Each structure stands twice: as C-alpha cells, then as structure tokens.
Amino acid sequence: MATADPVPELASTATRPATDLLVMVAAGTPEQFEAILANLASSFPPEGLLIANRGSFPPKEYPALRIVSTPSANTGAWSLTAGEFAEAYRLAQENEARAVLMLGPGSDSLASTALRGLADAVLDASADLTVPFYALPPHRGMINSAILYPLTRTLFASPVRFPLAIDLGLSPRMLQRLAAAAQRFSAADQVEALVWPVDEAVTAGFAVDEFDAGPRAQPQPAEPDINAVLARVTGSLFADIEAKAAFWQRARRLPPLRHANSQQPLPEGASDVTQMVESFRFAYNNLLEIWTLILPPHSLVGLKRLSLMSPTEFRMPDSLWARIVFDFLVAYRLRTINRGHLLGALIPLYLAWVAGHINATGAGADAEGHIEAVAAAFEADKPYLVARWRWPDRFNA
C-alpha cells in the first residue's frame, strides 16, 4: 500500500542544507560572538555556513545564519583541547561538513581576511590543515618561540611558526585523525588535554598550509602561572614526541620558510631581566644536583659560565639552549626523575633563555631573526638528540 512518504530518511536528507563550512566558536561574551558573526557573514555565503557556539545567547542580528549551541567548555581555557576536537568531529559528521574552522578564545580580534584565509585552502582541497601565523609583540609567546616552534620544526620538518595555534582550518580527514588522537584521553581529561595538530598532520602525510593572520589578542589562562603553563604545554609536547619517535628519527627536508616578519611594536615597559637572571642564579645554587642528573658535563659548564654573567650581558648561547631542551626531552622519556619535578627544573633555564632573548633584542637584534637562529641551532644538533635517544648512556660521562 502506498504511503505519503515512503522514504522519510531520504526526504529528510534532501531538505537538509548543505554544509560547506562548520565553524566552531569558543566561549566568549555576547559582544565577542556578535563580532565573530559579523566577520563570518562578510566572508562566507550564509547558505553553506553552520556555526556552533559554546554560549547560550542567541544573536541579535544575522537571521540568515544557521547557529547551533554546543556544550560549554572550561571558560578559562586558552587553547584548543582534545575534547573540542572530538566535539567538532561529531558535529562535522552529523552535518557532512566539507571543512571545519575552529576559533579559539578571543577570535573576535581576527580580521575577516584571516578567517577566509584559514578556510580557503581547506575548502579548495589544497590543504588538510591551515595554521595561522600571528603578528605578536616580540616578547609574547615565548614558550612557543623557545621550545614548541624549534622542536616541531626540527623533529617534524614543519616550518609552521605556531604549532599550537588556537585557530585552525581542518579537512574532515584531518579532524577525524585529531578526534582519534583525543580518544587517548579519558572523557574527564579531554577538557584539559592538548592535541598537536601539526605533528599529527605531518605524521599522516597530510598537506599543511600557513596563513598570515595578522594581529590577534592572545587569551591568558584564568590563573596565569608560568610554572603550570610551561609544565602542561612542554610535558604534552614531550609526550607526543615520545609517541612519534619512530617517525621523527628519520631524516627529512624542511620546506622553505614562508614567515612574514610582521611583529607588532614592543609594548611599553621592559621585562625585568634582572629578576629572571637572579631566579636562574638562585636555581643554579639550589637545583644543580638535579640538573646534574639530566644534563651532561659540557652543558653544566655552560650554565656555570652563565651564572657569572651580569644581567646586562646575560645571553644563553643558542647551541646550549638546544642541548638543554634535548637533554630534558631524553630525561622525560627515561623518567630520570619524577616528570613533574623534571619540568619544574626546566623553568629557571627557560627564564634564562628569555632574559637572554630580551637582552639580544634590546641591543638591536631582530626578535624574529633571533628565534629563527635558535630554531636553526636545534636543527643543526638533531643528530645529538637522535644519538642520545638511541644510546642515552653514551653521553653521561
């Protein structure tokens, strides 16, 4: 017997609007959400756009835009987390999205051209992952400049300047891989756990593109404790590097760098180099026994020389900093000491690098040029890391 709707599921699918781009918007104020909507409306055709908002407030304007609400994440978050990638993949599957744009906290500060640039390479299928190059003040994002960027560039042959960027363009298969990586963590841990998109993309052989996004307001943790932030981010990266050791030990050619030298001017007021140097000296007198368990004699000699420098002359040699990070990475793998204590022992050494970087730029060196020189030092010393990774005891004497 005939029915009015013999294939209701197909009819429902046919009437569902096609989704070219799913946009995941981090939690923020109603004013921030309105600003993001304005940028999206001016950048993309509304009929192919679906916006997922982590807030409960409806927009006052833009009735043509399709907007859905998603569960609120930790409002104090300052980075994309494993849980957000898992949620984005679920929504992308449900709506058969061709591409996904994930926008972190404070993304209302991004220009509409930045949103378009992040999405275009994925929409035209020339890239699986697009990552922004932010124009930041020279002394911002120092953990990225000192550790995340040079390590990722050296081990994964990736020129992406911000490997833990908080705004991303993703293809469905890239998002599927990140969601699978997120499953390594429990549901409770996903709220805070980090996933490394660039590492995952390079390991999978996916195409990665970098887009000059211009200035962006950088969200800060609810409790900006440098000790906790450095330990969380560096520990997560070390763990990811350990998991992918079979991949990065093989030699790879670094693609040409495409970074624009588009930093913002120095902010008013100089950072307290003297305080950072004094913190390093205090640590040298109190943590030397721990550092001796992690660093070989040659590096310890270099730290002794540093401890005798005046704050105005203080510089961390690029090669010494590369060796320190590599040795801490190996110690993390070997669990030479408790991992929490290990990462805590890295903090005064990181501050020593920052003090030297500030002194170098204060003396006229280009900030971005110095960071590139540091990354080059990491690359030049990669054979040391590979040798230590394979034969850790060889360098203890």
C-alpha positions as CSV (number, residue, x, y, z in Angstrom):
1,M,0.0,0.0,0.0
2,A,1.3,3.4,-0.9
3,T,2.3,5.9,1.8
4,A,2.6,9.7,1.8
5,D,6.3,9.5,2.5
6,P,7.7,6.1,1.5
7,V,11.4,7.1,2.2
8,P,11.3,9.6,5.0
9,E,15.0,9.4,5.8
10,L,16.0,10.3,2.2
11,A,13.5,13.1,2.2
12,S,14.9,14.5,5.4
13,T,18.4,14.3,4.0
14,A,17.4,16.1,0.8
15,T,15.9,19.0,2.7
16,R,18.9,19.4,5.0
17,P,21.0,22.4,3.9
18,A,24.5,21.5,2.6
19,T,27.3,22.5,5.0
20,D,30.4,23.8,3.2
21,L,32.0,25.1,6.4
22,L,31.3,24.3,10.0
23,V,32.7,27.0,12.4
24,M,33.3,26.1,16.0
25,V,33.4,29.2,18.1
26,A,34.9,29.2,21.6
27,A,33.0,30.5,24.6
28,G,33.0,34.3,25.0
29,T,30.8,37.3,25.7
30,P,27.8,38.1,23.6
31,E,29.7,41.1,22.2
32,Q,32.5,38.9,21.1
33,F,30.1,36.5,19.4
34,E,28.4,39.3,17.5
35,A,31.8,40.5,16.2
36,I,32.7,37.0,15.0
37,L,29.3,36.6,13.3
38,A,29.9,39.9,11.5
39,N,33.2,38.7,10.2
40,L,31.8,35.3,9.2
41,A,28.8,36.9,7.4
42,S,31.1,39.2,5.4
43,S,33.5,36.3,4.5
44,F,31.3,33.3,3.6
45,P,27.9,32.6,1.8
46,P,25.4,32.1,4.6
47,E,23.7,29.1,2.9
48,G,26.7,26.9,3.3
49,L,27.7,28.0,6.8
50,L,26.9,26.3,10.1
51,I,28.1,28.0,13.3
52,A,28.5,26.1,16.6
53,N,28.6,28.4,19.5
54,R,29.7,27.5,23.1
55,G,27.3,30.1,24.6
56,S,23.7,30.2,25.4
57,F,22.9,33.6,24.0
58,P,21.1,34.0,20.6
59,P,22.4,36.6,18.2
60,K,20.6,39.9,17.8
61,E,21.1,40.0,14.1
62,Y,22.1,37.7,11.1
63,P,18.9,35.7,10.9
64,A,20.2,34.0,7.7
65,L,23.0,32.3,9.6
66,R,22.4,28.7,10.9
67,I,23.6,28.6,14.6
68,V,23.6,25.7,17.0
69,S,24.7,25.5,20.6
70,T,27.3,23.1,21.9
71,P,28.2,22.1,25.5
72,S,30.2,24.8,27.2
73,A,33.8,24.0,27.8
74,N,36.0,25.4,30.5
75,T,35.7,29.1,30.1
76,G,39.2,29.6,31.5
77,A,40.7,27.6,28.6
78,W,43.3,29.4,26.5
79,S,43.9,26.7,23.9
80,L,42.1,24.1,21.9
81,T,41.7,20.9,23.8
82,A,41.2,17.2,22.9
83,G,37.5,17.4,23.9
84,E,36.9,20.3,21.4
85,F,38.4,18.3,18.6
86,A,36.2,15.3,19.5
87,E,33.1,17.5,19.6
88,A,34.0,19.2,16.3
89,Y,34.3,15.8,14.6
90,R,30.9,14.7,15.9
91,L,29.2,17.8,14.5
92,A,31.1,17.7,11.2
93,Q,30.0,14.1,10.7
94,E,26.4,14.9,11.6
95,N,26.3,17.8,9.1
96,E,28.6,16.3,6.4
97,A,30.8,19.4,6.5
98,R,33.3,19.9,3.8
99,A,35.6,21.9,6.0
100,V,35.8,23.0,9.6
101,L,37.1,26.2,11.1
102,M,37.9,26.1,14.8
103,L,38.2,29.5,16.5
104,G,39.8,29.8,20.0
105,P,39.0,32.3,22.7
106,G,39.3,35.9,21.7
107,S,38.9,35.2,17.9
108,D,36.8,38.3,17.5
109,S,40.2,40.1,17.3
110,L,40.9,38.3,14.0
111,A,40.2,40.1,10.8
112,S,37.7,38.7,8.3
113,T,40.5,38.1,5.8
114,A,42.2,35.9,8.4
115,L,39.1,33.7,8.7
116,R,38.8,33.5,4.9
117,G,42.4,32.6,4.5
118,L,42.3,29.8,7.1
119,A,39.2,28.2,5.4
120,D,40.1,28.7,1.7
121,A,42.9,26.2,1.5
122,V,40.8,23.5,3.0
123,L,37.7,24.3,1.0
124,D,39.6,24.1,-2.3
125,A,41.2,20.9,-1.1
126,S,44.8,22.1,-1.4
127,A,45.5,21.5,2.4
128,D,44.1,19.4,5.2
129,L,45.3,21.7,7.9
130,T,45.7,25.5,7.8
131,V,47.5,27.2,10.7
132,P,47.8,31.0,11.3
133,F,51.0,33.0,11.5
134,Y,50.1,35.6,14.2
135,A,51.7,39.0,14.3
136,L,52.6,39.3,18.1
137,P,54.7,41.7,20.1
138,P,58.3,40.5,20.1
139,H,58.2,39.3,23.8
140,R,54.9,37.5,23.6
141,G,54.5,33.7,23.1
142,M,58.0,32.9,24.4
143,I,57.2,29.3,25.3
144,N,56.3,28.8,21.7
145,S,59.4,30.6,20.4
146,A,61.8,28.9,22.8
147,I,60.5,25.3,22.8
148,L,57.4,24.5,20.7
149,Y,58.5,26.0,17.4
150,P,62.1,24.9,17.3
151,L,61.3,21.4,18.5
152,T,58.4,20.9,16.0
153,R,60.4,22.4,13.2
154,T,63.4,20.2,13.9
155,L,61.7,16.9,14.5
156,F,58.7,17.1,12.1
157,A,60.3,19.2,9.4
158,S,57.5,21.7,9.7
159,P,58.0,25.5,9.2
160,V,54.7,26.4,11.0
161,R,55.6,29.1,13.4
162,F,52.8,28.5,15.9
163,P,52.3,24.7,16.1
164,L,49.8,25.1,19.0
165,A,47.7,27.8,17.3
166,I,44.2,28.3,18.7
167,D,42.6,28.9,15.3
168,L,42.7,26.2,12.7
169,G,41.2,25.2,9.3
170,L,40.6,21.4,9.0
171,S,39.6,18.9,6.4
172,P,37.3,16.1,7.5
173,R,40.1,13.5,7.5
174,M,42.3,15.8,9.4
175,L,39.6,16.3,12.0
176,Q,39.0,12.6,12.1
177,R,42.7,12.0,12.9
178,L,42.7,14.6,15.7
179,A,39.5,13.1,17.2
180,A,41.2,9.7,17.2
181,A,44.1,11.2,19.0
182,A,41.8,12.8,21.5
183,Q,40.4,9.3,22.3
184,R,43.8,8.5,24.0
185,F,42.5,10.6,26.9
186,S,39.6,9.8,29.2
187,A,36.4,12.0,28.9
188,A,37.4,13.8,32.1
189,D,41.0,14.5,30.8
190,Q,39.8,15.8,27.4
191,V,38.7,19.1,28.9
192,E,42.4,20.0,29.6
193,A,44.4,17.6,27.4
194,L,46.3,19.0,24.4
195,V,46.5,17.5,20.9
196,W,49.2,18.6,18.4
197,P,47.6,19.2,15.0
198,V,50.8,19.9,13.1
199,D,52.6,16.7,14.4
200,E,49.5,14.6,13.5
201,A,49.2,16.1,10.0
202,V,52.9,15.7,9.2
203,T,53.0,12.1,10.5
204,A,49.9,11.2,8.4
205,G,51.4,12.8,5.3
206,F,48.7,15.4,5.1
207,A,49.2,18.8,3.4
208,V,49.7,21.7,5.8
209,D,49.4,25.4,4.9
210,E,50.3,28.5,6.9
211,F,48.4,31.8,6.5
212,D,49.4,35.3,7.7
213,A,46.6,36.1,10.1
214,G,47.9,39.5,11.3
215,P,47.5,40.7,14.9
216,R,45.4,38.7,17.4
217,A,44.6,39.1,21.0
218,Q,46.1,36.2,23.0
219,P,43.9,34.7,25.6
220,Q,45.5,34.1,29.0
221,P,44.9,31.3,31.5
222,A,42.5,32.1,34.3
223,E,45.4,31.8,36.7
224,P,48.5,32.8,34.7
225,D,51.1,30.7,36.4
226,I,54.2,30.3,34.2
227,N,55.2,27.2,36.1
228,A,51.9,25.4,35.4
229,V,51.6,26.6,31.8
230,L,55.1,25.6,30.8
231,A,54.8,22.2,32.6
232,R,51.5,21.5,30.9
233,V,52.4,22.5,27.4
234,T,56.0,21.2,27.3
235,G,55.1,18.0,29.0
236,S,52.3,17.4,26.5
237,L,54.7,18.1,23.6
238,F,57.4,15.8,25.1
239,A,54.8,13.0,25.4
240,D,53.7,13.5,21.8
241,I,57.3,13.4,20.6
242,E,58.0,10.3,22.6
243,A,54.9,8.6,21.0
244,K,56.1,9.5,17.4
245,A,59.8,8.7,17.9
246,A,59.9,6.1,15.1
247,F,58.7,8.9,12.7
248,W,61.0,11.8,13.6
249,Q,64.2,9.9,13.8
250,R,64.3,9.6,10.1
251,A,65.9,12.5,8.1
252,R,63.5,14.9,6.4
253,R,64.0,18.1,4.5
254,L,62.5,21.3,5.9
255,P,60.2,23.1,3.4
256,P,61.1,26.7,2.6
257,L,60.2,29.1,5.3
258,R,57.3,31.5,4.5
259,H,57.1,33.5,7.7
260,A,56.3,37.2,7.3
261,N,58.3,39.4,9.6
262,S,55.1,41.2,10.8
263,Q,55.5,41.7,14.5
264,Q,53.8,44.4,16.5
265,P,55.9,47.1,18.2
266,L,57.5,46.4,21.6
267,P,55.0,47.1,24.4
268,E,55.6,49.8,26.9
269,G,57.8,48.9,29.7
270,A,60.7,46.4,29.7
271,S,60.5,42.9,31.2
272,D,62.5,42.5,34.4
273,V,65.6,40.8,33.1
274,T,67.4,41.3,36.4
275,Q,64.8,39.3,38.2
276,M,64.9,36.5,35.7
277,V,68.7,36.3,35.9
278,E,68.5,36.3,39.7
279,S,66.0,33.4,39.6
280,F,68.4,31.5,37.4
281,R,71.3,32.1,39.7
282,F,69.2,31.0,42.7
283,A,68.2,27.8,40.8
284,Y,71.9,27.2,39.9
285,N,72.8,27.2,43.6
286,N,69.8,25.0,44.6
287,L,69.0,22.8,41.6
288,L,72.5,21.9,40.4
289,E,72.2,18.4,41.9
290,I,69.0,17.8,39.9
291,W,70.4,19.3,36.7
292,T,73.4,17.0,37.1
293,L,71.1,14.1,36.7
294,I,69.7,15.5,33.4
295,L,72.5,17.4,31.7
296,P,75.9,16.2,30.6
297,P,79.1,17.9,31.9
298,H,79.6,20.2,28.9
299,S,76.1,21.8,29.4
300,L,76.8,22.2,33.2
301,V,80.0,24.1,32.4
302,G,78.0,26.4,30.1
303,L,75.5,27.0,32.9
304,K,78.3,27.9,35.3
305,R,79.6,30.5,32.9
306,L,76.0,31.9,32.6
307,S,75.7,32.1,36.4
308,L,78.7,34.5,36.4
309,M,77.3,36.9,33.8
310,S,75.9,40.3,34.8
311,P,72.2,40.9,33.9
312,T,73.1,43.4,31.2
313,E,75.5,41.0,29.5
314,F,73.4,37.8,30.0
315,R,73.0,35.7,26.9
316,M,72.0,32.0,26.6
317,P,74.0,30.6,23.6
318,D,71.7,29.1,21.0
319,S,73.6,25.8,20.9
320,L,73.5,25.5,24.7
321,W,69.7,26.0,24.8
322,A,69.1,23.4,22.1
323,R,71.2,20.9,24.1
324,I,69.3,21.7,27.3
325,V,65.9,21.1,25.7
326,F,67.1,17.9,24.0
327,D,68.5,16.6,27.3
328,F,65.3,17.4,29.2
329,L,63.4,15.6,26.4
330,V,65.5,12.5,26.8
331,A,65.2,12.6,30.6
332,Y,61.4,12.9,30.2
333,R,61.5,9.7,28.1
334,L,63.7,7.9,30.6
335,R,61.9,9.2,33.6
336,T,65.3,10.1,35.1
337,I,63.4,11.9,37.8
338,N,59.7,12.5,38.5
339,R,58.3,14.2,35.4
340,G,56.7,16.9,37.4
341,H,60.0,17.7,39.1
342,L,61.8,17.5,35.8
343,L,59.6,20.1,34.1
344,G,59.8,22.3,37.2
345,A,63.6,22.2,36.9
346,L,63.4,23.4,33.3
347,I,61.6,26.6,34.3
348,P,64.6,28.7,35.5
349,L,66.5,27.6,32.5
350,Y,63.7,28.8,30.2
351,L,63.6,32.1,32.1
352,A,67.4,32.4,31.5
353,W,66.7,31.9,27.8
354,V,64.0,34.6,27.8
355,A,66.3,37.0,29.7
356,G,69.0,36.5,27.0
357,H,66.5,36.9,24.2
358,I,65.2,40.2,25.7
359,N,68.8,41.4,26.0
360,A,69.6,40.5,22.4
361,T,66.6,42.3,21.1
362,G,67.3,45.3,23.3
363,A,70.8,45.5,21.8
364,G,69.3,45.8,18.4
365,A,68.8,42.2,17.2
366,D,65.7,41.4,15.3
367,A,63.4,39.3,17.6
368,E,62.2,37.1,14.8
369,G,65.6,36.7,13.4
370,H,66.9,35.6,16.8
371,I,64.1,33.0,17.1
372,E,65.0,31.6,13.7
373,A,68.6,31.4,14.7
374,V,67.6,29.4,17.8
375,A,65.5,27.0,15.6
376,A,68.4,26.6,13.2
377,A,70.6,25.6,16.2
378,F,68.1,22.9,17.1
379,E,68.1,21.6,13.6
380,A,71.9,21.5,13.4
381,D,72.0,19.5,16.6
382,K,69.3,17.0,15.8
383,P,71.9,14.2,15.4
384,Y,72.8,14.7,19.0
385,L,69.2,14.1,20.1
386,V,68.8,11.0,17.9
387,A,72.1,9.6,19.3
388,R,71.0,10.3,22.9
389,W,67.6,8.8,22.3
390,R,69.1,5.6,21.0
391,W,72.1,5.3,23.3
392,P,71.3,7.5,26.3
393,D,74.2,6.4,28.5
394,R,76.8,7.3,26.0
395,F,76.8,11.0,27.0
396,N,76.7,10.6,30.8
397,A,80.5,10.7,31.2
